[in-house]
Amino acid sequence: MVQVPTAFEMEKLGGALALVAQAGDVFVLTGELGAGKTTFSRGFGDALELDTPVSSPTFVVAREHRLAQGPIPRLVHIDAYRVGSAAELDELDIDVPGSIVLAEWSAPYASVLSESFVEMVFERPMGEGEDFESDQPRTVTFRGHGNCSEFLSRVSAALEGFDVLSD
């Protein structure tokens, strides 16, 4: 679990994980509105130096971004909020082996993307009003699914310098 005090730090967290990400990695981003999922994704994309900026794909289920320095891997940013089944997610036909995938709201169907993935659970303080943009501390909890020990090792190494909390 990592304590993330500001939006700037959330973007830094995204950047740190982007630098260790590899083609085939699937990050499943779970959390309520305003918890920091898209802010994290924006920092992730900035670190990869994409040819287009990462933004909330709310009205587009999946958006593919190419790295400015080459075609592969690419970043696929998914917002599965409006996806109603695993079959719908599967119909997107995402090239997971050739991509790094950030999948928001997809936890119920994540195994369609990959048998192994890292779920990141984003939490923001409750009862602090509806100001989603203010710098309130968030926590991000990492959970490995499937055979992802090497992937989790890379994630763990990237967390050096962040406020890691014990469970």
N, C-alpha and C positions, 0 to 999 in steps of 0.2 A: 504494500500500500504506500502511495506517495501523497504527501501534502503539497498542494499547488496553490500558493497564496494569491496570485494575480493572473490576469489574462495573458500578460507578457510571459510569465513563467509557463503557462499552459502551452503557448506557442513554442517556447524553448523545449519543453518536453516532447512535443511533436517533432521538432527538429532533431533532437537527440536520437529518437527512435528511428527516424527516417534514415539517419546515417548508418544504422546497422541492419536496415531492412534489405531483404533479398527477394528476387522473383519467387513467387509461390507463397510468400507470407500473407496471411490473412489476419487482420486486426478487426475484431468485432467490437464496436463501440456502443456501449449500453448506458443509458441514463436519461433522466427527465429533460424536458426542454430547458435550455439555459445552463445545463450542467458543464458545458465546455467541449462537447464533441467536435463541433465545427471549428472552434478556435484551435483545438489540438490539430485537426486536419489541415487547417490553413498553415500552421507552423511546419507540419510534416511536408506539405507541398513546397513551401518556400525553401526548405533545406534541400529538396531534390532539384531545385531550379527548373521547375516545370515550364512548358511553353505557354500555359494558361494558368491563371490563379485558381486556387481551390475556393469554392464558395458552397453554400448550402445547396445541395441538389434536390431540394424539396419537391419541385415540380417536374424534375427529371429523375427517374429512379436511379440511373447510373450515369456517371460522367467519366469519360476516359481522358486522362491527361498524359501527354508525352513529355519525356524528359528533354530539356533543351539540348543536351549532349548525347543524343542517340535515341533510337526507337524502343529499345528494350532494356530494362523492364519499363513498363508504363505503370502509372498509378490509376487505379479504378476506385472512384469514390461513389459508394452506394448509399442511398437513403431509402431504406425498405419500410418506411413508415406506412406507406399505402399498399405494401405487398401483403396479400392475404393468405398465401400458402407457400410451401416449399416449391411446388411446381411453378408458381409465378416467378420466384427467384431464379430457379433453374432455367427458365425460358430466356433470361437475360443473356445466357450463353457467354459468361465471363471467362476469358482465357486466364485462369488462375495461375497456371505454371509460368506464364509469360508476364505476369503482372504482380504488383504489390497491391493488395486490396484493403481499403478502409471501408468497413460496412457498418453504417449506423442503423439502429433499430432492427437488426437482422438476427439477433440471438436465437429466436425460435427456429430459424431455418438455416443457421450457419453451416451445418454439416453438409448442406447441398453444395456449398462453395468448396469446402475442404474438410477432411476428417480430422485434421490438426489445425488448430487456430489458437490465437491468444485473445481472450475476451478482456476488455478494459471496461470496468464499471465506474462511471463518472458520477460523483455525488456532490451536490451543492447544499449549503445550509437551507433548511426549511424554516418557514415562518419569518423570513427576512424581507418580505415584500416581493413584488413582482419585477424588480429591477434586475433583469437577467444580465445586463451588461456591466454592472458594478463589479469591482474587484473584491469579491468575497472568496475566501479560501475554498478550494474544492479538494476532494480526495479522489484518487484514482486507484482502484484495486485491480490487480492483474491475476487472471485465472487461465491456466493452460488447459486445453482440451485436446485429447488424442495424443499422439506421439510427437510432442513438440519440445522436448527437453533442450535440444540445441537452439531452437528459436527462443525459448525462455532464457537461456544463458546469454544470448545476444541482447535481449531486452534488459536483463539484469545488469549487464555491463554498461548499458547506456544510461542507467539510472544513477550512476556515480555522480555526485554533486547535487542531487536532489534530496529533499527531506523525506527519506524513506522511513516509514513507521512500521513497527513490528505488529504482527497480528494479535 
